[in-house]
């Protein structure tokens, strides 16, 4: 039996991830989190960089630890990160969150929707965990998203702005909207306020049903100001770290997860239908039949562009398959298959954390990912969702 079909097995993995990042991430001199932790040996390879997304994800992770009755230090760790997020990352003069700092010195003030979405997620989970200041951060991040990034005519969010908010980039992206949807769902769960659910639903509806109609339902990543697919975007940079060309199986799985979560709150039949479509596309296009695992990026016929195997891709597919398995046993088979692959290749056998990236044939490269890291956010989130799925009664 797959141990990760039991709450005990999932909880063990959940705690392993938390314990890998605590206390090594906690910085009491500069403040906030030293989140750049070597995934093989657990040492900090960059003690000074403070990246907005890494800070927000850390607050989110430790807040989940509080929600899941984790170690007592989870509350302290979440409070520690939230304090830095709400003061040092926040630019009170310009009313936005700063992107990157060297210690407490600003190095990049670009306003990214993606980063503000993660602050909303952090505030939501902190509030849900009963951490003081979480609700205030939730509201502040939501206000910035609404006032600066949301475009009512499209029902979607823009991507980024200059530090003074005087101009917006013409680029529009799938990824920022996906994570905005995730954060809005978390805000709804934390507050039970319909405005957050309505906005999450609008984003999902506009992107998944309308925007993707021009790519036969597949999820392209890059768009023009009018939300037309920019199929040539970065085509000369197939290994671009954050905005590669092609279709991403991991994002198809991630949207499948979000649509399944939305379906818990809204009864529209299209949500589960498209959740299944997205997951099926992820594995049909992305699964490597020769070596196992899901490719990072592919063409629309499944031909790999970047055949590397990323940890986050597999954790998102695990979360999606856990939620969908409540409706169809086929997804439970994928859940088991994904865990088997991940245990063999992606989970550090010494500490229980996840490796960020492997080659197609499962070789590890340098684990220094630079400043933009995800300190356990993907595996922790999806372990938590899998526990929720196990506890939920199957629908009649």
VEXPA-645618 format. One record per residue: residue in one letter; x, y, z of N, C-alpha, C in turn. Coordinates in steps of 0.2 Angstrom, whole numbers, plus 5000, padded with zeros to 4 digits. Example, Ala and Ser with C-alpha at 12.3 -4.5 7.8 and 13.67 -1.06 7.14 Angstrom:
BEGIN
 res  n.x  n.y  n.z ca.x ca.y ca.z  c.x  c.y  c.z
   a 5066 4972 5039 5062 4978 5039 5066 4984 5039
   s 5064 4989 5035 5068 4995 5036 5064 5000 5039
This chain:
BEGIN
 res  n.x  n.y  n.z ca.x ca.y ca.z  c.x  c.y  c.z
   x 5004 4994 5000 5000 5000 5000 5004 5006 5000
   x 5002 5011 4996 5006 5018 4996 5005 5021 5003
   x 5011 5022 5006 5010 5025 5013 5007 5032 5013
   x 5008 5035 5007 5005 5042 5006 4997 5042 5005
   x 4994 5036 5005 4987 5036 5006 4985 5036 5013
   x 4989 5037 5018 4987 5037 5025 4989 5044 5027
   x 4985 5046 5032 4986 5053 5035 4993 5053 5039
   x 4995 5047 5042 5001 5046 5045 5007 5047 5041
   x 5007 5044 5035 5012 5045 5030 5013 5052 5027
   x 5007 5055 5026 5008 5062 5023 5010 5067 5029
   x 5008 5065 5035 5010 5070 5040 5017 5069 5042
   x 5020 5063 5041 5027 5062 5042 5031 5066 5036
   x 5029 5066 5030 5032 5070 5025 5031 5077 5026
   x 5025 5080 5028 5024 5087 5030 5029 5089 5035
   x 5030 5085 5040 5034 5088 5046 5041 5087 5044
   x 5043 5083 5039 5050 5082 5037 5052 5089 5033
   x 5047 5091 5029 5048 5097 5025 5049 5103 5030
   x 5045 5104 5034 5045 5110 5039 5052 5109 5043
   x 5054 5104 5045 5060 5103 5049 5066 5104 5045
   x 5066 5103 5039 5072 5104 5035 5073 5112 5034
   x 5068 5116 5035 5069 5123 5034 5069 5127 5041
   x 5068 5123 5046 5068 5127 5053 5073 5123 5057
   x 5078 5126 5060 5078 5134 5061 5083 5137 5056
   x 5085 5133 5051 5091 5136 5047 5088 5142 5043
   x 5082 5143 5042 5080 5149 5038 5079 5155 5042
   x 5078 5154 5049 5077 5160 5053 5083 5164 5054
   x 5083 5171 5052 5088 5175 5053 5086 5181 5058
   x 5090 5181 5064 5088 5186 5069 5092 5192 5069
   x 5097 5192 5064 5101 5198 5063 5098 5203 5058
   x 5098 5201 5052 5095 5205 5047 5087 5205 5048
   x 5084 5199 5050 5077 5198 5050 5075 5194 5044
   x 5069 5192 5045 5066 5188 5040 5069 5181 5039
   x 5069 5178 5033 5071 5172 5031 5077 5172 5027
   x 5082 5168 5029 5087 5166 5024 5085 5160 5020
   x 5081 5161 5015 5078 5155 5012 5081 5151 5007
   x 5087 5154 5005 5091 5150 5000 5095 5144 5003
   x 5092 5139 5004 5095 5133 5008 5097 5128 5003
   x 5103 5125 5003 5105 5120 4999 5100 5113 5000
   x 5098 5111 4994 5093 5106 4995 5096 5099 4996
   x 5102 5098 4996 5105 5092 4997 5108 5091 5004
   x 5111 5097 5007 5114 5096 5013 5111 5101 5019
   x 5107 5106 5017 5103 5110 5022 5107 5116 5024
   x 5112 5118 5021 5115 5124 5023 5113 5130 5019
   x 5114 5136 5022 5112 5142 5018 5117 5145 5014
   x 5116 5145 5007 5121 5147 5002 5121 5154 5001
   x 5116 5158 5003 5115 5165 5002 5111 5168 5008
   x 5115 5171 5013 5112 5173 5019 5109 5180 5019
   x 5110 5184 5013 5108 5191 5013 5102 5192 5009
   x 5101 5189 5003 5095 5190 4999 5089 5189 5002
   x 5084 5194 5002 5077 5193 5004 5073 5194 4998
   x 5070 5189 4995 5066 5189 4989 5058 5189 4992
   x 5054 5193 4989 5047 5194 4991 5044 5187 4991
   x 5044 5183 4986 5041 5177 4985 5043 5172 4990
   x 5050 5172 4991 5052 5167 4996 5050 5169 5003
   x 5050 5175 5005 5047 5177 5011 5040 5175 5012
   x 5036 5177 5007 5029 5176 5008 5028 5168 5008
   x 5031 5164 5004 5030 5157 5005 5032 5154 5011
   x 5038 5157 5014 5039 5155 5021 5034 5156 5026
   x 5031 5162 5026 5025 5163 5030 5020 5158 5029
   x 5018 5157 5023 5013 5153 5021 5014 5146 5024
   x 5021 5143 5023 5022 5137 5025 5022 5136 5033
   x 5025 5140 5037 5024 5140 5044 5017 5141 5047
   x 5013 5144 5043 5006 5145 5045 5003 5139 5044
   x 5004 5135 5038 5001 5129 5037 5003 5124 5043
   x 5009 5125 5045 5012 5121 5051 5007 5122 5057
   x 5006 5128 5058 5001 5130 5064 4994 5126 5063
   x 4992 5127 5057 4985 5124 5055 4985 5117 5056
   x 4991 5113 5055 4991 5106 5055 4994 5104 5062
   x 4993 5108 5067 4996 5106 5074 5003 5103 5073
   x 5007 5107 5070 5014 5105 5069 5018 5107 5075
   x 5025 5107 5075 5029 5109 5081 5027 5116 5083
   x 5028 5117 5090 5026 5124 5093 5030 5130 5089
   x 5036 5128 5086 5040 5134 5083 5037 5136 5077
   x 5032 5133 5074 5029 5135 5068 5026 5142 5069
   x 5023 5143 5074 5020 5150 5076 5025 5155 5076
   x 5030 5154 5080 5035 5159 5080 5038 5160 5073
   x 5040 5155 5069 5043 5156 5063 5038 5160 5058
   x 5032 5159 5058 5027 5162 5054 5027 5170 5056
   x 5026 5171 5063 5026 5178 5065 5033 5182 5063
   x 5038 5178 5064 5045 5181 5062 5045 5183 5055
   x 5043 5179 5050 5043 5181 5043 5037 5186 5041
   x 5032 5186 5045 5026 5191 5043 5029 5198 5045
   x 5032 5198 5051 5035 5205 5053 5039 5208 5048
   x 5044 5204 5045 5048 5206 5040 5044 5208 5033
   x 5040 5204 5031 5035 5205 5025 5032 5212 5026
   x 5029 5213 5032 5024 5219 5033 5028 5225 5034
   x 5034 5225 5035 5038 5231 5037 5043 5232 5032
   x 5048 5228 5031 5054 5229 5026 5052 5228 5019
   x 5048 5223 5017 5046 5222 5010 5041 5227 5008
   x 5037 5230 5013 5032 5235 5011 5035 5242 5010
   x 5033 5245 5005 5035 5252 5003 5029 5256 5005
   x 5030 5259 5011 5024 5263 5013 5023 5270 5008
   x 5028 5272 5006 5028 5278 5002 5024 5277 4995
   x 5026 5272 4992 5023 5270 4985 5018 5265 4986
   x 5016 5262 4991 5011 5258 4993 5011 5251 4988
   x 5017 5248 4989 5018 5241 4986 5023 5237 4989
   x 5024 5231 4987 5029 5227 4990 5035 5226 4986
   x 5041 5227 4989 5047 5227 4985 5049 5220 4984
   x 5052 5219 4978 5054 5213 4975 5060 5209 4979
   x 5066 5213 4979 5072 5210 4981 5076 5214 4985
   x 5078 5212 4991 5083 5216 4995 5089 5212 4996
   x 5095 5216 4997 5101 5213 5000 5102 5215 5007
   x 5100 5210 5011 5099 5212 5018 5093 5216 5019
   x 5094 5223 5021 5088 5227 5021 5089 5233 5016
   x 5094 5232 5011 5095 5237 5006 5091 5235 5000
   x 5087 5239 4997 5083 5238 4991 5088 5237 4985
   x 5086 5232 4981 5090 5231 4975 5085 5230 4969
   x 5079 5229 4970 5074 5228 4965 5067 5230 4967
   x 5064 5235 4965 5058 5238 4968 5052 5236 4962
   x 5054 5233 4957 5048 5231 4952 5042 5228 4956
   x 5036 5230 4954 5030 5228 4957 5027 5222 4952
   x 5028 5216 4955 5025 5210 4952 5019 5208 4955
   x 5014 5207 4950 5008 5204 4952 5009 5197 4956
   x 5013 5193 4953 5015 5187 4956 5017 5187 4963
   x 5021 5192 4965 5024 5193 4971 5018 5195 4976
   x 5014 5200 4974 5008 5202 4978 5003 5197 4979
   x 5002 5192 4974 4998 5187 4975 5001 5182 4981
   x 5007 5181 4981 5010 5177 4987 5009 5181 4993
   x 5010 5187 4993 5008 5191 5000 5001 5189 5002
   x 4996 5190 4997 4989 5188 4999 4989 5181 5002
   x 4992 5177 4999 4992 5170 5001 4995 5169 5008
   x 5000 5172 5009 5004 5172 5016 4999 5175 5021
   x 4996 5181 5020 4992 5184 5024 4986 5180 5026
   x 4983 5177 5021 4977 5172 5022 4979 5167 5026
   x 4984 5163 5025 4986 5157 5029 4987 5159 5036
   x 4991 5165 5037 4993 5167 5043 4986 5169 5047
   x 4982 5173 5044 4975 5174 5047 4971 5168 5049
   x 4971 5163 5044 4968 5157 5046 4971 5153 5052
   x 4977 5154 5053 4981 5151 5058 4980 5155 5065
   x 4977 5160 5065 4976 5165 5071 4982 5169 5072
   x 4986 5170 5067 4992 5174 5069 4991 5182 5068
   x 4993 5185 5073 4991 5193 5073 4994 5196 5067
   x 4991 5200 5064 4993 5204 5058 4992 5201 5051
   x 4990 5194 5051 4988 5191 5045 4983 5194 5041
   x 4977 5196 5045 4971 5199 5041 4973 5206 5038
   x 4977 5210 5042 4979 5216 5039 4983 5215 5033
   x 4988 5210 5033 4992 5209 5027 4988 5207 5021
   x 4983 5202 5023 4978 5200 5018 4975 5206 5014
   x 4972 5210 5018 4968 5216 5015 4973 5221 5012
   x 4979 5222 5014 4983 5227 5011 4985 5224 5004
   x 4987 5217 5004 4989 5214 4997 4983 5214 4992
   x 4977 5213 4995 4971 5212 4990 4970 5219 4988
   x 4970 5224 4992 4969 5231 4989 4974 5233 4984
   x 4980 5231 4985 4985 5233 4979 4984 5229 4973
   x 4982 5223 4974 4980 5219 4968 4974 5222 4964
   x 4969 5224 4968 4963 5226 4965 4965 5233 4961
   x 4968 5237 4965 4969 5244 4962 4974 5245 4957
   x 4979 5241 4957 4985 5242 4953 4986 5236 4947
   x 4983 5230 4948 4984 5225 4943 4978 5222 4940
   x 4972 5223 4943 4966 5220 4941 4963 5224 4935
   x 4962 5221 4929 4959 5224 4924 4951 5221 4923
   x 4947 5225 4925 4940 5223 4925 4937 5221 4918
   x 4940 5224 4913 4938 5223 4906 4940 5216 4904
   x 4945 5213 4907 4947 5206 4905 4945 5201 4911
   x 4944 5204 4917 4943 5199 4922 4949 5196 4924
   x 4955 5199 4923 4962 5196 4924 4967 5201 4927
   x 4972 5199 4929 4977 5203 4931 4983 5204 4927
   x 4986 5211 4927 4992 5212 4923 4998 5209 4927
   x 5004 5210 4924 5009 5206 4926 5014 5210 4931
   x 5016 5216 4928 5021 5220 4933 5020 5227 4931
   x 5023 5231 4936 5023 5239 4935 5030 5241 4937
   x 5031 5247 4935 5037 5251 4938 5037 5252 4945
   x 5042 5254 4949 5042 5255 4956 5037 5261 4958
   x 5036 5266 4954 5032 5271 4955 5025 5270 4952
   x 5024 5265 4950 5017 5263 4947 5015 5267 4941
   x 5020 5270 4938 5019 5275 4932 5018 5272 4925
   x 5020 5265 4925 5018 5262 4919 5018 5254 4920
   x 5014 5251 4916 5013 5244 4916 5016 5240 4910
   x 5019 5234 4911 5022 5231 4906 5016 5228 4901
   x 5017 5228 4895 5012 5225 4890 5011 5218 4891
   x 5016 5215 4894 5016 5207 4894 5010 5205 4899
   x 5007 5200 4897 5002 5197 4901 5003 5190 4902
   x 5002 5187 4908 5005 5180 4910 5000 5176 4913
   x 5000 5170 4911 4996 5164 4915 4998 5164 4922
   x 5004 5164 4923 5007 5162 4930 5004 5166 4935
   x 5005 5173 4934 5003 5177 4940 4995 5177 4941
   x 4991 5175 4936 4984 5174 4937 4982 5168 4940
   x 4986 5163 4939 4985 5156 4942 4986 5157 4950
   x 4992 5160 4952 4993 5161 4959 4989 5166 4962
   x 4986 5171 4958 4981 5176 4961 4975 5172 4963
   x 4973 5167 4958 4967 5163 4960 4968 5159 4966
   x 4974 5156 4966 4976 5152 4972 4975 5156 4979
   x 4978 5162 4979 4978 5166 4985 4971 5168 4986
   x 4967 5170 4981 4960 5172 4982 4956 5166 4986
   x 4957 5160 4983 4954 5155 4986 4956 5154 4994
   x 4962 5155 4995 4965 5155 5002 4961 5160 5006
   x 4961 5166 5003 4958 5172 5007 4950 5170 5008
   x 4947 5167 5004 4940 5165 5005 4940 5160 5011
   x 4944 5155 5011 4944 5150 5016 4946 5153 5023
   x 4950 5158 5023 4952 5161 5029 4947 5166 5032
   x 4943 5169 5028 4938 5174 5030 4931 5172 5029
   x 4929 5167 5024 4922 5166 5022 4919 5172 5019
   x 4923 5176 5016 4920 5182 5012 4919 5180 5005
   x 4913 5181 5002 4912 5179 4995 4915 5183 4990
   x 4918 5189 4992 4921 5194 4987 4927 5190 4985
   x 4931 5186 4989 4937 5183 4987 4935 5177 4982
   x 4930 5173 4984 4928 5168 4980 4926 5170 4973
   x 4922 5175 4973 4919 5178 4967 4925 5180 4962
   x 4930 5183 4965 4936 5185 4961 4940 5179 4958
   x 4941 5174 4963 4944 5168 4961 4941 5165 4955
   x 4934 5165 4956 4930 5161 4950 4931 5165 4944
   x 4930 5172 4944 4931 5176 4938 4937 5175 4935
   x 4943 5175 4938 4949 5173 4935 4950 5167 4932
   x 4947 5161 4935 4947 5155 4933 4943 5154 4926
   x 4937 5157 4927 4932 5157 4921 4935 5160 4915
   x 4938 5166 4916 4940 5170 4910 4946 5167 4907
   x 4951 5164 4911 4957 5161 4908 4956 5154 4906
   x 4953 5150 4910 4952 5143 4908 4947 5142 4902
   x 4942 5146 4902 4936 5145 4897 4937 5149 4891
   x 4939 5155 4892 4939 5160 4887 4946 5161 4884
   x 4951 5162 4887 4958 5163 4885 4960 5157 4881
   x 4960 5151 4884 4963 5145 4882 4959 5142 4876
   x 4953 5145 4874 4949 5143 4868 4953 5144 4862
   x 4958 5148 4862 4962 5150 4856 4968 5145 4855
   x 4969 5141 4860 4974 5136 4860 4971 5129 4861
   x 4965 5128 4859 4962 5121 4860 4962 5119 4867
   x 4961 5123 4872 4960 5121 4879 4967 5120 4882
   x 4972 5120 4879 4979 5120 4882 4981 5127 4885
   x 4985 5127 4890 4987 5133 4894 4993 5136 4891
   x 4993 5141 4887 4999 5144 4885 5001 5149 4891
   x 5007 5151 4891 5010 5155 4897 5010 5162 4895
   x 5011 5164 4889 5012 5171 4888 5007 5174 4883
   x 5006 5181 4884 5000 5184 4881 5002 5191 4880
   x 4998 5194 4875 4998 5201 4873 4994 5205 4878
   x 4994 5212 4878 4989 5216 4882 4982 5214 4881
   x 4980 5212 4875 4973 5210 4874 4972 5202 4875
   x 4976 5199 4878 4976 5192 4880 4975 5187 4874
   x 4979 5189 4869 4980 5185 4863 4987 5181 4864
   x 4987 5174 4863 4993 5170 4864 4999 5173 4860
   x 5005 5174 4864 5011 5177 4861 5015 5170 4860
   x 5014 5167 4854 5017 5160 4853 5024 5161 4852
   x 5027 5167 4850 5034 5167 4848 5038 5170 4855
   x 5034 5171 4860 5038 5174 4866 5043 5169 4868
   x 5049 5172 4869 5055 5168 4871 5057 5162 4868
   x 5055 5161 4861 5056 5155 4858 5063 5154 4856
   x 5067 5159 4857 5075 5159 4856 5078 5157 4863
   x 5074 5157 4868 5077 5155 4875 5073 5149 4878
   x 5074 5143 4875 5070 5138 4878 5071 5136 4885
   x 5077 5138 4888 5078 5136 4895 5078 5142 4899
   x 5074 5147 4897 5073 5153 4902 5070 5151 4908
   x 5073 5153 4914 5071 5151 4920 5064 5151 4922
   x 5061 5157 4921 5054 5159 4923 5049 5159 4918
   x 5051 5161 4912 5046 5162 4906 5048 5158 4900
   x 5049 5151 4900 5051 5148 4894 5045 5147 4889
   x 5047 5146 4883 5041 5145 4878 5039 5137 4879
   x 5033 5136 4876 5030 5129 4876 5024 5129 4882
   x 5022 5123 4882 5017 5121 4887 5020 5118 4893
   x 5017 5120 4899 5020 5117 4905 5015 5112 4908
   x 5017 5105 4908 5013 5100 4912 5012 5102 4919
   x 5017 5105 4922 5016 5107 4929 5010 5112 4930
   x 5010 5117 4926 5004 5122 4927 4998 5119 4925
   x 4997 5114 4920 4991 5111 4919 4989 5107 4925
   x 4993 5104 4928 4991 5100 4935 4989 5105 4940
   x 4993 5111 4940 4991 5116 4946 4985 5119 4945
   x 4983 5120 4938 4976 5123 4937 4971 5117 4938
   x 4972 5111 4937 4968 5106 4939 4966 5106 4946
   x 4971 5107 4950 4970 5107 4957 4966 5113 4959
   x 4967 5119 4957 4963 5125 4958 4956 5124 4956
   x 4955 5121 4950 4948 5120 4948 4944 5115 4952
   x 4948 5110 4955 4945 5105 4959 4943 5108 4966
   x 4947 5113 4968 4946 5117 4974 4940 5121 4973
   x 4940 5125 4968 4934 5129 4966 4928 5125 4966
   x 4928 5119 4964 4922 5115 4963 4919 5113 4970
   x 4923 5114 4975 4921 5112 4982 4916 5118 4984
   x 4917 5124 4981 4913 5130 4983 4908 5132 4978
   x 4909 5130 4972 4904 5132 4967 4902 5126 4963
   x 4895 5125 4961 4892 5119 4958 4893 5119 4951
   x 4896 5124 4947 4896 5123 4940 4900 5117 4938
   x 4896 5114 4933 4899 5107 4931 4906 5108 4927
   x 4907 5114 4924 4913 5115 4920 4919 5114 4924
   x 4919 5116 4930 4925 5116 4934 4928 5109 4935
   x 4924 5104 4936 4927 5098 4937 4929 5095 4930
   x 4925 5097 4925 4926 5094 4918 4933 5097 4916
   x 4934 5104 4917 4940 5106 4915 4946 5104 4919
   x 4945 5103 4926 4950 5100 4930 4953 5094 4927
   x 4948 5089 4925 4950 5083 4922 4954 5084 4916
   x 4952 5089 4912 4955 5090 4905 4962 5092 4907
   x 4963 5097 4911 4970 5100 4913 4974 5094 4915
   x 4972 5090 4920 4976 5085 4923 4978 5080 4917
   x 4973 5078 4913 4974 5073 4908 4979 5076 4903
   x 4979 5082 4901 4984 5085 4897 4991 5085 4900
   x 4991 5086 4906 4998 5086 4910 5001 5080 4909
   x 4997 5074 4910 5001 5067 4910 5001 5065 4903
   x 4996 5066 4898 4996 5064 4891 5002 5067 4888
   x 5003 5074 4889 5008 5077 4885 5015 5077 4889
   x 5015 5076 4895 5021 5077 4899 5024 5071 4902
   x 5021 5065 4902 5024 5060 4905 5029 5057 4901
   x 5035 5055 4904 5041 5052 4900 5040 5045 4901
   x 5038 5042 4895 5037 5034 4896 5043 5030 4896
   x 5049 5033 4894 5055 5030 4894 5059 5030 4901
   x 5059 5036 4904 5062 5037 4911 5058 5038 4916
   x 5052 5040 4915 5047 5041 4920 5047 5049 4922
   x 5042 5051 4925 5042 5058 4927 5039 5063 4922
   x 5037 5069 4924 5034 5074 4920 5040 5079 4917
   x 5039 5080 4911 5044 5085 4908 5042 5092 4910
   x 5047 5096 4910 5046 5103 4912 5042 5107 4906
   x 5044 5107 4900 5040 5110 4895 5040 5106 4889
   x 5034 5107 4885 5033 5102 4879 5030 5106 4874
   x 5030 5104 4868 5026 5107 4862 5019 5104 4863
   x 5015 5106 4858 5008 5104 4859 5006 5097 4857
   x 5011 5094 4854 5011 5086 4853 5014 5082 4858
   x 5017 5085 4863 5020 5082 4869 5028 5081 4868
   x 5030 5083 4862 5038 5083 4861 5041 5087 4866
   x 5046 5085 4870 5049 5089 4875 5053 5094 4873
   x 5052 5100 4876 5057 5106 4874 5062 5106 4879
   x 5060 5106 4886 5065 5105 4891 5063 5099 4895
   x 5067 5093 4895 5065 5087 4897 5067 5086 4905
   x 5069 5091 4908 5071 5090 4915 5065 5089 4919
   x 5066 5086 4925 5061 5084 4930 5061 5089 4936
   x 5056 5093 4937 5056 5097 4942 5052 5095 4948
   x 5054 5096 4954 5051 5093 4960 5044 5096 4960
   x 5043 5103 4959 5037 5106 4960 5031 5104 4955
   x 5033 5102 4949 5029 5099 4944 5025 5093 4947
   x 5029 5089 4950 5026 5082 4953 5022 5083 4959
   x 5024 5088 4963 5020 5089 4969 5013 5092 4967
   x 5013 5096 4962 5007 5099 4960 5002 5094 4957
   x 5005 5089 4953 5002 5083 4950 4999 5079 4956
   x 5003 5078 4961 5001 5074 4967 4994 5077 4970
   x 4995 5084 4971 4989 5087 4974 4983 5087 4970
   x 4984 5088 4963 4978 5088 4959 4975 5081 4959
   x 4979 5076 4958 4977 5069 4958 4973 5067 4964
   x 4976 5069 4970 4973 5068 4976 4965 5070 4977
   x 4965 5077 4974 4958 5080 4974 4953 5076 4969
   x 4956 5075 4963 4952 5072 4958 4950 5064 4960
   x 4954 5061 4964 4953 5054 4965 4947 5053 4969
   x 4944 5058 4972 4938 5058 4975 4932 5056 4971
   x 4933 5058 4964 4928 5057 4959 4929 5052 4954
   x 4936 5049 4953 4937 5045 4948 4944 5041 4950
   x 4943 5034 4951 4949 5030 4953 4955 5030 4949
   x 4954 5032 4942 4960 5033 4938 4965 5038 4941
   x 4962 5043 4944 4967 5048 4947 4970 5046 4953
   x 4967 5041 4957 4971 5038 4962 4977 5034 4960
   x 4976 5031 4954 4982 5027 4951 4987 5032 4949
   x 4986 5037 4947 4991 5042 4945 4994 5045 4952
   x 4990 5046 4957 4993 5048 4963 4998 5043 4966
   x 4997 5037 4965 5001 5032 4968 5008 5032 4963
   x 5007 5032 4957 5012 5032 4952 5017 5038 4953
   x 5014 5044 4954 5018 5050 4955 5022 5050 4962
   x 5019 5047 4967 5022 5046 4973 5028 5041 4973
   x 5027 5036 4969 5032 5031 4968 5038 5034 4964
   x 5037 5038 4959 5042 5041 4956 5046 5046 4960
   x 5042 5050 4964 5045 5055 4968 5049 5052 4974
   x 5047 5047 4977 5051 5044 4982 5058 5041 4979
   x 5057 5039 4973 5063 5036 4970 5068 5041 4968
   x 5066 5047 4966 5070 5051 4962 5070 5059 4966
   x 5065 5061 4968 5064 5068 4970 5065 5070 4977
   x 5064 5065 4981 5064 5066 4989 5071 5065 4991
   x 5074 5069 4995 5080 5068 4998 5080 5063 5003
   x 5083 5057 5002 5082 5052 5007 5085 5053 5014
   x 5089 5058 5015 5092 5060 5021 5088 5064 5025
   x 5084 5069 5022 5081 5074 5026 5073 5074 5024
   x 5071 5072 5019 5064 5071 5017 5062 5078 5013
   x 5066 5082 5012 5064 5088 5007 5065 5086 5000
   x 5062 5090 4996 5062 5089 4989 5068 5092 4985
   x 5071 5089 4980 5075 5092 4975 5072 5096 4970
   x 5075 5102 4968 5072 5106 4964 5071 5104 4957
   x 5077 5101 4954 5077 5099 4947 5082 5094 4946
   x 5080 5089 4942 5084 5084 4939 5084 5084 4932
   x 5089 5081 4929 5089 5080 4922 5084 5075 4920
   x 5083 5074 4913 5079 5069 4911 5080 5062 4914
   x 5087 5060 4915 5089 5054 4917 5091 5054 4925
   x 5088 5059 4928 5088 5059 4935 5095 5061 4939
   x 5099 5065 4935 5105 5067 4938 5104 5074 4941
   x 5107 5075 4947 5106 5081 4950 5112 5086 4948
   x 5110 5092 4947 5115 5097 4946 5116 5102 4952
   x 5119 5107 4951 5121 5112 4957 5114 5114 4960
   x 5113 5114 4966 5107 5115 4969 5106 5123 4971
   x 5111 5127 4969 5111 5134 4970 5106 5137 4965
   x 5100 5138 4967 5095 5141 4962 5095 5148 4962
   x 5099 5152 4965 5099 5159 4965 5094 5161 4970
   x 5092 5168 4970 5088 5170 4976 5080 5168 4975
   x 5078 5166 4969 5071 5165 4969 5069 5158 4970
   x 5069 5156 4976 5068 5149 4978 5061 5148 4981
   x 5059 5142 4982 5052 5140 4984 5053 5136 4991
   x 5055 5138 4996 5057 5134 5002 5052 5130 5005
   x 5051 5124 5001 5046 5119 5003 5039 5120 5001
   x 5037 5126 4998 5030 5128 4997 5026 5123 4993
   x 5029 5121 4987 5025 5116 4983 5023 5109 4987
   x 5029 5106 4989 5027 5099 4993 5023 5100 4999
   x 5024 5105 5003 5021 5106 5009 5013 5107 5007
   x 5012 5112 5003 5005 5113 5001 5001 5107 4999
   x 5004 5103 4995 5001 5097 4992 5000 5091 4996
   x 5005 5091 5001 5004 5086 5006 4998 5088 5011
   x 4997 5094 5012 4992 5097 5016 4985 5096 5012
   x 4985 5097 5006 4979 5096 5002 4977 5088 5001
   x 4982 5084 5001 4981 5077 5001 4978 5075 5007
   x 4980 5077 5013 4977 5076 5019 4970 5078 5019
   x 4969 5084 5017 4962 5086 5016 4958 5081 5012
   x 4960 5079 5006 4957 5075 5002 4955 5068 5005
   x 4960 5065 5009 4959 5059 5013 4953 5060 5018
   x 4953 5065 5021 4948 5066 5026 4941 5068 5023
   x 4941 5070 5017 4934 5072 5014 4930 5066 5012
   x 4924 5066 5013 4920 5061 5011 4919 5061 5004
   x 4919 5055 5000 4918 5055 4993 4911 5058 4992
   x 4910 5061 4986 4904 5064 4984 4899 5058 4982
   x 4893 5059 4984 4888 5054 4982 4886 5054 4974
